[in-house]
């Protein structure tokens, strides 16, 4: 379950990169980029710790 939450967090942060940078204040753009970088680091850490094993098996990501 923890792995699915981490993947969901990463997906939402990826969608957050679609903000309109021309009309959004710089602070919010930096927050969105920081969130994406932080969730990517968390995703890599979770993969190294083995928290993502169920998600990898479920979606057969190791066979790609």
N, CA, C and O of each residue as an XYZ file, in Angstrom:
256
protein
N       0.825     -1.193      0.000
C       0.000      0.000      0.000
C       0.869      1.257      0.000
O       0.538      2.258     -0.635
N       1.988      1.185      0.724
C       2.878      2.332      0.807
C       3.447      2.667     -0.574
O       3.609      3.838     -0.918
N       3.745      1.641     -1.354
C       4.282      1.850     -2.697
C       3.284      2.532     -3.614
O       3.652      3.393     -4.414
N       2.008      2.145     -3.497
C       0.974      2.758     -4.332
C       0.788      4.234     -3.988
O       0.551      5.051     -4.878
N       0.892      4.580     -2.717
C       0.783      5.985     -2.316
C       1.949      6.810     -2.857
O       1.775      7.961     -3.258
N       3.127      6.214     -2.861
C       4.299      6.912     -3.378
C       4.170      7.118     -4.883
O       4.514      8.183     -5.398
N       3.679      6.107     -5.587
C       3.468      6.250     -7.034
C       2.391      7.292     -7.311
O       2.528      8.091     -8.238
N       1.324      7.293     -6.519
C       0.272      8.296     -6.677
C       0.797      9.699     -6.431
O       0.451     10.630     -7.159
N       1.621      9.856     -5.423
C       2.232     11.155     -5.132
C       3.085     11.609     -6.310
O       3.044     12.778     -6.693
N       3.858     10.691     -6.885
C       4.695     11.049     -8.023
C       3.846     11.440     -9.229
O       4.170     12.394     -9.936
N       2.758     10.703     -9.465
C       1.883     11.034    -10.597
C       1.239     12.406    -10.436
O       1.163     13.175    -11.394
N       0.774     12.716     -9.222
C       0.185     14.034     -8.989
C       1.220     15.150     -9.136
O       0.906     16.230     -9.634
N       2.451     14.886     -8.702
C       3.484     15.908     -8.860
C       3.846     16.088    -10.333
O       4.174     17.194    -10.762
N       3.786     15.006    -11.105
C       4.049     15.107    -12.543
C       2.964     15.931    -13.229
O       3.257     16.750    -14.100
N       1.715     15.714    -12.834
C       0.618     16.508    -13.379
C       0.755     17.967    -12.941
O       0.378     18.877    -13.678
N       1.284     18.182    -11.760
C       1.487     19.541    -11.264
C       2.474     20.343    -12.093
O       2.484     21.572    -12.021
N       3.299     19.674    -12.876
C       4.231     20.389    -13.742
C       3.531     21.073    -14.904
O       4.151     21.847    -15.634
N       2.256     20.797    -15.080
C       1.494     21.383    -16.187
C       0.932     22.761    -15.841
O       0.073     23.263    -16.567
N       1.383     23.378    -14.770
C       0.887     24.708    -14.423
C       1.312     25.711    -15.486
O       2.359     25.560    -16.116
N       0.507     26.714    -15.674
C       0.814     27.763    -16.639
C       1.869     28.678    -16.034
O       1.564     29.495    -15.164
N       3.095     28.545    -16.488
C       4.195     29.290    -15.879
C       4.188     30.773    -16.244
O       4.872     31.565    -15.596
N       3.441     31.158    -17.250
C       3.400     32.566    -17.615
C       2.479     33.366    -16.700
O       2.701     34.557    -16.480
N       1.457     32.722    -16.172
C       0.481     33.452    -15.352
C       0.550     33.108    -13.867
O      -0.064     33.786    -13.043
N       1.279     32.078    -13.529
C       1.400     31.651    -12.143
C       2.596     32.351    -11.506
O       3.633     32.496    -12.154
N       2.476     32.790    -10.251
C       3.621     33.415     -9.587
C       4.824     32.470     -9.516
O       4.674     31.249     -9.467
N       5.997     33.056     -9.513
C       7.241     32.285     -9.517
C       7.332     31.353     -8.314
O       7.862     30.246     -8.423
N       6.824     31.791     -7.181
C       6.896     30.969     -5.972
C       6.152     29.649     -6.171
O       6.649     28.595     -5.774
N       4.979     29.696     -6.776
C       4.207     28.466     -6.987
C       4.865     27.556     -8.013
O       4.805     26.332     -7.890
N       5.483     28.139     -9.009
C       6.210     27.324     -9.991
C       7.374     26.602     -9.322
O       7.615     25.424     -9.587
N       8.090     27.307     -8.460
C       9.204     26.687     -7.747
C       8.712     25.598     -6.801
O       9.369     24.569     -6.645
N       7.555     25.817     -6.167
C       6.976     24.800     -5.285
C       6.634     23.536     -6.081
O       6.894     22.423     -5.626
N       6.057     23.712     -7.257
C       5.681     22.558     -8.070
C       6.909     21.781     -8.540
O       6.911     20.550     -8.516
N       7.949     22.491     -8.966
C       9.168     21.814     -9.381
C       9.847     21.132     -8.190
O      10.375     20.027     -8.324
N       9.834     21.773     -7.054
C      10.400     21.164     -5.850
C       9.645     19.920     -5.430
O      10.248     18.931     -5.014
N       8.318     19.968     -5.538
C       7.495     18.803     -5.205
C       7.823     17.642     -6.143
O       7.926     16.496     -5.706
N       7.986     17.941     -7.424
C       8.306     16.887     -8.377
C       9.682     16.284     -8.092
O       9.844     15.064     -8.124
N      10.656     17.119     -7.819
C      11.995     16.615     -7.522
C      11.986     15.802     -6.234
O      12.608     14.742     -6.165
N      11.283     16.292     -5.211
C      11.192     15.556     -3.947
C      10.484     14.226     -4.088
O      10.914     13.230     -3.508
N       9.409     14.197     -4.849
C       8.687     12.929     -5.006
C       9.474     11.955     -5.881
O       9.347     10.743     -5.708
N      10.278     12.454     -6.811
C      11.134     11.573     -7.607
C      12.222     10.957     -6.740
O      12.522      9.770     -6.867
N      12.814     11.759     -5.860
C      13.807     11.221     -4.938
C      13.186     10.191     -3.995
O      13.802      9.165     -3.705
N      11.974     10.458     -3.519
C      11.274      9.510     -2.665
C      10.969      8.219     -3.415
O      11.091      7.133     -2.847
N      10.577      8.320     -4.673
C      10.297      7.141     -5.484
C      11.554      6.291     -5.664
O      11.488      5.067     -5.557
N      12.683      6.916     -5.933
C      13.940      6.179     -6.062
C      14.349      5.529     -4.749
O      14.810      4.387     -4.740
N      14.184      6.243     -3.645
C      14.517      5.698     -2.326
C      13.629      4.497     -1.992
O      14.107      3.488     -1.473
N      12.340      4.614     -2.292
C      11.415      3.519     -2.012
C      11.733      2.299     -2.858
O      11.565      1.168     -2.404
N      12.184      2.513     -4.066
C      12.552      1.390     -4.923
C      13.785      0.676     -4.382
O      13.853     -0.552     -4.411
N      14.758      1.437     -3.890
C      15.955      0.824     -3.314
C      15.652      0.074     -2.025
O      16.267     -0.956     -1.750
N      14.704      0.582     -1.224
C      14.355     -0.060      0.045
C      13.446     -1.274     -0.125
O      13.280     -2.055      0.812
N      12.857     -1.442     -1.306
C      11.992     -2.583     -1.538
C      10.527     -2.319     -1.265
O       9.726     -3.254     -1.252
N      10.158     -1.067     -1.046
C       8.762     -0.734     -0.783
C       7.916     -0.844     -2.044
O       6.690     -0.917     -1.959
N       8.546     -0.857     -3.202
C       7.829     -0.857     -4.469
C       7.667     -2.257     -5.061
O       7.164     -2.398     -6.176
N       8.083     -3.283     -4.338
C       8.081     -4.638     -4.886
C       6.694     -5.102     -5.315
O       6.549     -5.715     -6.373
N       5.670     -4.816     -4.506
C       4.312     -5.241     -4.871
C       3.830     -4.531     -6.133
O       3.196     -5.150     -6.988
N       4.119     -3.263     -6.252
C       3.693     -2.511     -7.437
C       4.435     -3.001     -8.673
O       3.853     -3.085     -9.755
N       5.701     -3.322     -8.519
C       6.483     -3.813     -9.656
C       5.956     -5.165    -10.108
O       5.831     -5.417    -11.306
N       5.643     -6.041     -9.145
C       5.082     -7.345     -9.505
C       3.684     -7.209    -10.095
O       3.337     -7.913    -11.043
N       2.887     -6.315     -9.542
C       1.499     -6.148     -9.987
C       1.420     -5.679    -11.425
O       0.605     -6.176    -12.202
N       2.256     -4.732    -11.779
C       2.226     -4.175    -13.122
C       3.304     -4.760    -14.031
O       3.470     -4.325    -15.170
N       4.034     -5.750    -13.516
C       5.080     -6.469    -14.269
C       6.087     -5.499    -14.897
O       6.439     -5.620    -16.071
N       6.533     -4.548    -14.098
C       7.474     -3.550    -14.589
C       8.867     -4.120    -14.772
O       9.660     -3.572    -15.537
N       9.183     -5.221    -14.078
C      10.505     -5.802    -14.206
C      10.682     -6.597    -15.496
O      11.805     -6.963    -15.841
N       9.586     -6.870    -16.217
C       9.657     -7.638    -17.450
C       9.743     -6.762    -18.689
O       9.898     -7.272    -19.799
N       9.645     -5.452    -18.511
C       9.700     -4.550    -19.664
C      11.085     -4.438    -20.123
O      11.360     -3.725    -21.087
